[in-house]
């Protein structure tokens, strides 16, 4: 089969037989570092935002599965990660440390990661007519016209196509991907996460509701932490509970969205795979491993997130007029603050300074999740601008000083761009 070939039996017109692949690169930043340094394969690898080699500052952008086994997680301050997983160089020089309990730390190198991602996306674009690129390391593909659910020798053609796609990425780029295959986007995304790393999970038509049933209700697309909590008040804890609930009760509690969530829990998701346009904002947010009131930890995480967001804006040629933060306090109260600037800028130092200044309001608050966002984007400027005297900019509180509860889809804490209002 060639890269863009159509498999036998691919003449499928019924919308119920749609075939969606969700491609999710495994620990992408760490995988890229291993591609550059093959000696890191199989070793614990931590990639840090706002981190410089040999320094204890910054926050974890991603950790390999080997590093996670030592308790290192996304959004942890690098200082905390070092307590759980010392640097290999230090372990080799310190007889009190065991090299078997140490790992390798690398700073984020977005330019290199984008080069690798571009090679992956070239393969994806050859493999489907319709593709939705969610982030640098994640995409949905509608491959209905390329393959089929027909079973041959005990395996669907769709599974064979997905395996071919995985193998191409591994062979031609050299990084692992997990792929979920299903008749809709919701199920495909959950399937890709089911057997990480380097997994392939197929959910055939008619099996989606059974596949979802035992999963936490948050697995249903559109159910964020706040909605999950409200569903829990109704005794709905799993997707199966949601599928078995009274749709009238759900509609009364959540409006028409309640019926949509009910349908998705029963395997129905009619969203089509469509390309994304230019973003209205760029954001990075991560849940803390444990809720904390320690101001130094909060500032370290926000500084790392700010560096990542600013780098991403620069990579897209985006200027921004607004810089904001998101602070989630227990149980799940969402507070957002933002500052409008007098003109569009592209200034990483400014993003960090404004974000930390806005964070000062929450210096004594216990926090469970933090985020940084730039918005009011402008893409048509030929050169980046720099704004001096930003201290005179007028700050605005988007929540009017009150704690606001809202839903937000979770991220894997690595590289996803998310809108605070998603």
N, C-alpha and C positions, 0 to 999 in steps of 0.2 A: 504494500500500500504506500503511495507517495504521500508527501506531507499534506497536500491539499486534496487528496482523493476522496471520493465518496464511497462508502462501504456498501455492499449489497443490501438491499432491503431498505434503503434510506428514503424512499418515497412515502413520507408520512405527512398527512394533512390535518389529522385530528389534533386539536389543541391539547387534549388530554394526554397525547403521546409526545408532548414536548420533551426534549432532552437537554438538560442544563448541567454544565460542569462548573463547579466552583474550584478554582485553582488557588491554593494558599501555600506560599513558600514557607518552609519550616525554619524558624529562627533565622530569618533572612540575613540580618546583619552579620550574625555569627557565621552563617554559611558562606557569606562573601569573604569574610576574613580567612576562613579555612581554604577557600578557593585561591586566595592570594598567598597564603602560607599553608601548604599541605601538611606540614608538621603539626598543625593544630587539630587535625581530624582525630576525633575520639577523645579530645582533651576538653576540660571545662573552659569555656570562652565567655567572657563578659564584655559587652560593648556599651560604652557610657556616653551619655549626652552631657555636654558642658564639661567633659573630662579631658585631662591632659595626662600623657603617659607619666607614671610615677607619682601622680598627685592623688590625694584622698578625696578630692571634690568632684561634684557632678552627680548624676543619677543614672541608674541602669536603664538603657534603652532596650536591650534584649540580652537574654542569657541562654546559652545552649542547654540542652536537656541534662548534660553532665553537671553543669553549674547549678541548675535548678535542684538537683539531688542534694546539693550542699545548703540549700535554703536561700539561694539568690533568686530574686524575682524582679520583674519589671517595676520601675519607678522607685526601687529602693535607693537611698543615698549610697554612693560608692563607698563611703566610710563604713556603712553597715554591711555592705557586701564583702568588704575586706575582712571584717570580723569573722565572717562565715567561710570565706574562701580567700586565703592569703594569696598574694602574688607569687607566681612561680619563682621569679628572680629572688625574692626575699626568702622563700622557703629553702632555696638552694644554699643561701649564705647563713641561715640561722639554724643551728643544730637542734633548737627546740621545736622546729616546725618540720612536718613531714611533707615531702614533695607530692605524695599521693593524695594529700588533702589540699593542694594548691591549684591555682588556675591561671589563665592568661587574660589580661585586660587590654582592651584596645579602644581608642577614641572613635567616635562616629566619623565615617568618611563618606558623606552622602554622594559626592561626585562619583566615587568608585561604585557605590551601590546602584546608582542610577545607570551607570554603564552596563552593569550586569543585568539590571531590570530591563533595559532596552533590548538586550539579546533575548531575554525570556519573552517579552511582549511581541517581538518579531515572530516567534514561533506561534504564540497564541493567535495572532492576527492571520497567520496562514492556516490556522486550524478551524476557524469559525467565521461566518459572515457577520455575526453580531456578537460584540464583546463589550462588556462594561468593566472598565478598569477602576477598581475601588481605591487602590492605593499603590504604592511602589511594589508591593509584594502580594497583591490579591486581585483576582478578576473573576467575573462570571462570563461563561461562553454559552451561547445557544448553538448547539451542534445538531439540531434536529435534521437539518438538510444534509448532514455528513454521515449519519449513522442511523441506527434503529434499535428498538427494544427486542427485536427478533433474537431468539435463543438458538445458538448453533453449538453443538457439542457441549451442552451444559453451561454455556456462558453467553450473555447477551453481547450483541455487536457493540452496544454502547460501552460496555465494560472494556472490550478490546480496544476501542478507539481511545478511551481515557488512559488506558495503560500505555498505548503507543505515545500519547501526548506526554505522559510522565517520563517515559524512557527518552524521548527526544530532549526534554529539558535537562535530564541528568547527563545524557551523552554529549550534547552540543554545548551546554553551558557549564555543567559540572556542579550544580546545586540541587538538593532534593526538594520535591514538592509533594504536598498531599492534595488529593483530588477527591471531591465528592460528586457523584452523579445521581441525578434525580429528575422527576418531571417538573419540578419548580425550584425557584431560587432559595426559598427558605430551607427546604429539605437538603438541597445540594450543599449549602453552607454548613449545616449541622453535620452532614455526612463527612465533609472534608476534615472536620475536627475530631472525628470519632476514633481514628486509628493513627494519630500522629506519633512519631514523625514518619515521613515517607509512606503515607497510607493511601489506600484506594478503597473507598466504600461506595457501593451502588445500592440505591433504593429504587426498586422498580415501581411502575404505576400500580396502584392498588395496595401498596405496602406502606405508604407514607404515614397513615394514621397509626398503624401498628408500630412503626419505627419511632414516631414521636411519643407514643403513649407513656413510656416509663420515664421520660426525660423531665427535668425541672421545667416549670411553666415558662421560665425565662428563655427557653430554647425556641419558643414561638416568636417569629419575627414581629416586632412591634411591642413586645412586652419587656419594658425596662424595669428597674428596681422598684419604682413607685407603683406601677401597675401590678407588679408581682405581689407587692405588699397588700394592695387592695384586694387582689384576687385571693390571697391567703386569708383575708378576713371573711371571704365567702366559702372557705374550706377548699379552695382550689390550689393545689400545690404542684401538680404535674400537668403536662400537656394532655394526658389522658383524662384527668379531671376536667380540664377545660373543654375537651371534646364532648364530654358527657353532661356538661352543664346545661341549664335551661337557657336557650338563646334570648328569651324575653327578659330574664333577670339580668343577663349581661348587657342587653341594650338599655335597660333602665339605669344601670350603674355607669356605663361607659358611652352611651349613645351608639351611633352607628359603628363606631370603632369596636364595640363589644361584639357585634355580629361578625366583623372582619376577623377578629382574633379567634372566635369560635370556628369560623370556616378554615382558618389556617391550621388550627390544631387538629382538624379533621382531614388535613392533607390537601386543602384547596388554597392555592396562591396563584392568582392570575396575573401577577406582575410580569411584564416582558423584560427581557434583557435589552436595555437601551444604553447607548453611549452617554457618558456624563459630559456636561459642558464645563466651562470655567467655573471654579468654585467662587462662592460669595465670601467665604472666609476660610482660613486655615487654622486648625487647632490641634493640640496634642494634650491628652489628659490621661492620667494613670491613677489607679487605685493604690493606696498605700497597703503594705502587707498587714500592718496593724494601725488602727486609728491612733493618732499622736497629737499632743499639744506642744511638743518640742519645736520651738521656733527655728532653730538651726536646721533641723531636718526638713521642715516645710520650705524654708528658703532654698535649701540645696536642691530639692526636687523642682521647685518652680524655676530656678536658674537653669537647670538642665532642660526642662520643657521649653523655656523661652529660647534657648540656643537652637533646639531642634526645629521649632516653628520658624524662627528667623532664617535658618538655613533652607528650609523648604520653600519659603516665600522667595528667597533669592534664586533658587533653582528654577522656579516658574516665571521669573522676571516680574514678580508682583511687588507693587508698592502698596502701602496700607496707611489708612488715616486713623484707625482705631486699634488700640491695644487693650486686651481684657484678660481677666482671670476668672476661674471658676473654683469655688471652694465648697465642698460637700461636707457637712457636719452630721454626726449621728442624730437620729437614725438614718435619714436620707434627705436632709434639708439642703437645697441647692441655692447657693448665693453666687451671683455674678456681679462683677465690678468692671468698669471699663473707662478708659480715658480717650477722648477725642483730641487729635492733634490739629495744628493749624494748616497742615498740608501733607500730601502723601510722602512717605519716607520708605527707605529700606536700610535699617540700621539695627543690627543685632544687639549692640550695647544698649540702645534705647529700649528695645523690647524687654530686655532683662531688667533694666532700671525701673521702667514703668510697672512691670509685673510685680517686682519686689515691693515697690512703693504701695501698690494697691493691696498687696498681701499683708502689709503692716497692720491693717484694720483687724486682722484675724490672728494676731501674734499670740493671743492667749486662748484661742479656741482649739478644741479638739477636732481634728480633721481626719477624714477617711479617704478623700479623693481630691486631687488638684488638677487644674487645667490652665493652659495659656492659649489665647487666641488673638490673631490679627484679622481685622475685617475692614469693610469698605475698600475692597481691593481695586487696584488700577493696574492694567496690563499693557497700556499703550505707550508708556514712557520708554524712550530709547536708553536712558541712563538712569542709574539709581540716584535718588536724592538723599540728602542728609539734612535734618532739621536741627538747628541750634536753638538754644534757649527754650527747650520744650517744657521747662518748669512752669512757664506761663500758660501752658495749655489748660483748658478747663476740664476738670474731671467730671464724669457722670457715673452714677450708680444705676445700672440697668434694672436692679431689683428694688429701687427706691428705698434702700436701707432695710428691707424686710427679707426674712428667709423665705425663699420660694421653692416649692416642690415641683419637680418636673421629671419627665422620663428622659433618659439618655441611653442609647445603645452602648454596651460595653465594648471595649477594644482589647486586643491581646497585649497591649502595653508595649508594642514594638514600634511600628511605623505608620499606623493608620492615621489618616487625616480625618478628623471628625468635626462636625459643626456642633457647638454647644446645644443647639436647638434640635439636633437630630433625634 
